[in-house]
Amino acid sequence: MTQDRQQAVVAWLDYRVSAITSALIVLMQMNEWAETPPSMQIRFDHVLVAQGSATGYTNPVLEAGILHGRAVLEFIGLRIGSEEDPQQQRATATSRRKVVNVTSRRKDDACIEDMEGLSMPSVADALDKHDGLSAERVERGFAHMLYLANKGLAHMTHGFGPESEGDDIRMLCDAFSAIIALANRHVYTPLGIEPGIFVSVEARQTSACAPHAAA
């Protein structure tokens, strides 16, 4: 990969990780809501431009974060195992399906292994070493997020159902937090660069979703 192309991929990753961070912030807020979403006002330079239910903003941000999350995992080399894979046949619940390495790429795919000095992590390495999150919990979060992306958002399909397991917000928090950590561990840190993230999580919000709470 040329230097110019590598810089373009890093800029692309910055954009996607920023979207995932925004979605994580939204989840932190949603976790604090009662059954009825609060009202919302959106202002640019203090000028009111939109108002209504908070879900008018939070839902699109969350859905974008899920799709960007899938793209970053695919770039790093992770996907959910196919329902036709032998190892998946008994895993009827999405959260019990396994995350596997990508084994083939399209010729125009941007992928981590094409970047100088970087390589695709193994599944075990990708799921391990997340502060306060077990590998099982990270895998469960990834599997749930990928299910939502593949069946609920990227395509219109009869194969999609709510399939809520009672902890959807926590699973997505786990997935988003782990993806941000993977980008840092396997891309930014090895390249010796700081992530160019457009948004950041305020310290006062970090406990709301508890993305790094003990499993």
C-alpha positions as CSV (number, residue, x, y, z in Angstrom):
1,M,0.0,0.0,0.0
2,T,1.4,3.4,-0.9
3,Q,2.0,6.1,1.7
4,D,-0.8,8.2,0.3
5,R,-3.2,5.3,0.3
6,Q,-2.3,4.4,3.8
7,Q,-2.9,8.0,5.0
8,A,-6.3,7.9,3.3
9,V,-7.1,4.6,5.1
10,V,-6.2,6.2,8.5
11,A,-8.4,9.2,7.7
12,W,-11.2,6.8,6.9
13,L,-10.6,4.9,10.1
14,D,-10.7,8.2,12.1
15,Y,-14.1,9.0,10.6
16,R,-15.6,5.6,11.4
17,V,-14.2,5.5,14.9
18,S,-15.6,9.0,15.5
19,A,-19.0,7.7,14.4
20,I,-18.7,4.7,16.8
21,T,-17.7,7.0,19.6
22,S,-20.8,9.2,18.9
23,A,-23.0,6.1,19.0
24,L,-21.4,5.1,22.4
25,I,-22.2,8.5,23.8
26,V,-25.8,8.0,22.6
27,L,-26.0,4.6,24.3
28,M,-24.8,6.1,27.6
29,Q,-27.7,8.6,27.4
30,M,-30.3,5.9,26.4
31,N,-29.2,3.8,29.4
32,E,-30.3,6.6,31.7
33,W,-33.8,7.1,30.2
34,A,-37.0,5.9,31.6
35,E,-39.5,4.2,29.2
36,T,-40.4,7.5,27.5
37,P,-37.5,9.2,25.6
38,P,-36.9,12.8,26.6
39,S,-37.4,15.8,24.3
40,M,-34.6,17.1,22.1
41,Q,-33.4,20.4,20.8
42,I,-30.6,20.6,18.3
43,R,-28.7,23.9,18.0
44,F,-25.9,25.1,15.8
45,D,-24.0,28.1,17.3
46,H,-27.0,28.4,19.7
47,V,-29.5,28.6,16.8
48,L,-32.4,26.1,17.1
49,V,-32.6,24.0,14.0
50,A,-34.6,21.0,15.1
51,Q,-36.7,19.7,18.0
52,G,-38.8,16.7,18.9
53,S,-38.2,13.3,20.5
54,A,-34.7,12.5,21.4
55,T,-35.0,9.3,19.3
56,G,-35.1,11.5,16.2
57,Y,-31.4,12.0,16.8
58,T,-30.3,9.0,18.8
59,N,-31.6,6.3,16.5
60,P,-29.8,7.4,13.3
61,V,-26.6,8.0,15.2
62,L,-26.8,4.5,16.8
63,E,-27.6,2.9,13.5
64,A,-24.7,4.6,11.8
65,G,-22.4,3.5,14.6
66,I,-23.5,-0.1,14.1
67,L,-22.7,0.0,10.4
68,H,-19.4,1.7,10.9
69,G,-18.6,-0.9,13.6
70,R,-19.1,-3.7,11.1
71,A,-16.9,-1.9,8.6
72,V,-14.0,-1.5,11.1
73,L,-14.3,-5.1,12.3
74,E,-14.2,-6.3,8.7
75,F,-11.1,-4.0,8.0
76,I,-9.4,-5.5,11.1
77,G,-10.3,-9.0,9.9
78,L,-13.3,-10.1,11.9
79,R,-16.8,-11.3,10.9
80,I,-19.6,-13.4,12.4
81,G,-19.6,-17.0,11.4
82,S,-22.1,-17.9,8.8
83,E,-25.3,-19.7,10.0
84,E,-24.2,-22.5,7.5
85,D,-20.8,-23.0,9.2
86,P,-20.7,-26.3,11.2
87,Q,-19.7,-24.4,14.3
88,Q,-22.8,-22.2,14.1
89,Q,-25.4,-24.9,13.7
90,R,-26.2,-25.2,17.4
91,A,-25.8,-21.5,18.1
92,T,-29.4,-20.5,17.6
93,A,-29.1,-17.3,19.7
94,T,-27.1,-14.5,17.9
95,S,-25.0,-13.8,21.0
96,R,-23.7,-17.4,21.0
97,R,-22.5,-17.4,17.4
98,K,-18.8,-17.2,17.0
99,V,-16.7,-14.4,15.7
100,V,-14.2,-15.7,13.1
101,N,-11.4,-14.3,11.0
102,V,-12.1,-13.0,7.5
103,T,-10.6,-15.6,5.1
104,S,-11.0,-13.9,1.8
105,R,-10.9,-10.3,0.6
106,R,-12.3,-8.6,-2.5
107,K,-9.5,-7.1,-4.6
108,D,-10.6,-3.5,-3.8
109,D,-11.0,-4.0,0.0
110,A,-9.1,-1.8,2.4
111,C,-7.6,-4.2,4.9
112,I,-5.3,-4.0,7.9
113,E,-2.8,-6.6,6.5
114,D,-2.1,-4.4,3.5
115,M,-0.8,-1.6,5.7
116,E,2.9,-1.4,6.4
117,G,3.9,-3.1,9.6
118,L,0.4,-4.2,10.4
119,S,-1.3,-7.7,10.4
120,M,-4.7,-9.2,11.0
121,P,-5.1,-10.2,14.6
122,S,-6.3,-13.7,15.5
123,V,-9.7,-14.0,17.0
124,A,-8.3,-14.9,20.4
125,D,-6.1,-11.8,20.4
126,A,-8.9,-9.5,19.2
127,L,-11.2,-10.7,21.9
128,D,-8.6,-10.5,24.7
129,K,-7.1,-7.7,26.8
130,H,-10.2,-5.4,27.0
131,D,-10.2,-3.7,30.4
132,G,-13.0,-5.2,32.5
133,L,-14.5,-7.2,29.7
134,S,-14.1,-10.9,29.3
135,A,-13.4,-12.4,25.8
136,E,-16.9,-14.1,26.0
137,R,-18.6,-10.8,26.6
138,V,-16.7,-9.0,23.8
139,E,-17.6,-11.8,21.4
140,R,-21.2,-11.6,22.5
141,G,-21.2,-7.9,21.8
142,F,-19.6,-8.2,18.4
143,A,-22.0,-11.0,17.4
144,H,-25.0,-9.0,18.4
145,M,-23.8,-5.8,16.7
146,L,-23.0,-7.7,13.5
147,Y,-26.4,-9.4,13.5
148,L,-28.1,-6.0,13.7
149,A,-25.9,-4.6,11.0
150,N,-26.2,-7.5,8.6
151,K,-29.9,-8.4,9.1
152,G,-31.5,-5.2,10.4
153,L,-29.7,-2.3,8.7
154,A,-27.6,-3.1,5.6
155,H,-30.3,-5.2,4.0
156,M,-34.1,-5.5,4.0
157,T,-34.7,-9.2,4.9
158,H,-37.3,-11.4,6.3
159,G,-34.6,-13.0,8.4
160,F,-34.4,-10.1,10.8
161,G,-36.3,-10.1,14.1
162,P,-36.0,-8.2,17.3
163,E,-34.1,-11.0,19.0
164,S,-33.7,-9.0,22.2
165,E,-31.9,-10.8,24.9
166,G,-32.7,-8.2,27.6
167,D,-29.4,-6.4,27.5
168,D,-29.1,-4.9,24.1
169,I,-27.6,-1.6,25.3
170,R,-24.9,-3.3,27.3
171,M,-24.0,-5.6,24.4
172,L,-23.6,-2.7,22.0
173,C,-21.7,-0.7,24.6
174,D,-19.3,-3.6,24.9
175,A,-19.0,-3.9,21.1
176,F,-18.3,-0.2,20.5
177,S,-15.9,0.1,23.4
178,A,-13.9,-3.0,22.2
179,I,-13.8,-1.8,18.6
180,I,-12.4,1.6,19.7
181,A,-9.8,-0.3,21.7
182,L,-8.9,-2.6,18.8
183,A,-8.4,0.4,16.5
184,N,-6.0,1.9,19.0
185,R,-4.2,-1.4,19.7
186,H,-3.8,-2.7,16.2
187,V,-3.6,0.4,14.1
188,Y,-2.9,3.7,15.8
189,T,-0.4,2.5,18.4
190,P,1.7,0.3,16.0
191,L,1.8,3.2,13.5
192,G,2.8,5.6,16.3
193,I,0.0,8.1,15.5
194,E,-2.7,9.7,17.6
195,P,-6.3,8.9,16.5
196,G,-8.0,11.9,14.8
197,I,-11.3,11.5,16.5
198,F,-13.9,14.3,16.1
199,V,-15.7,13.6,19.4
200,S,-14.8,12.4,22.9
201,V,-16.7,10.9,25.8
202,E,-17.0,13.2,28.8
203,A,-15.6,11.8,32.0
204,R,-18.9,12.3,33.8
205,Q,-20.6,10.0,31.3
206,T,-18.2,7.1,31.4
207,S,-20.1,5.2,34.2
208,A,-23.5,5.5,32.6
209,C,-23.1,2.7,30.1
210,A,-20.2,1.2,32.1
211,P,-18.4,-0.1,28.9
212,H,-15.5,-1.3,31.0
213,A,-17.4,-2.8,34.0
214,A,-16.4,-6.2,35.1
215,A,-18.0,-9.0,33.3
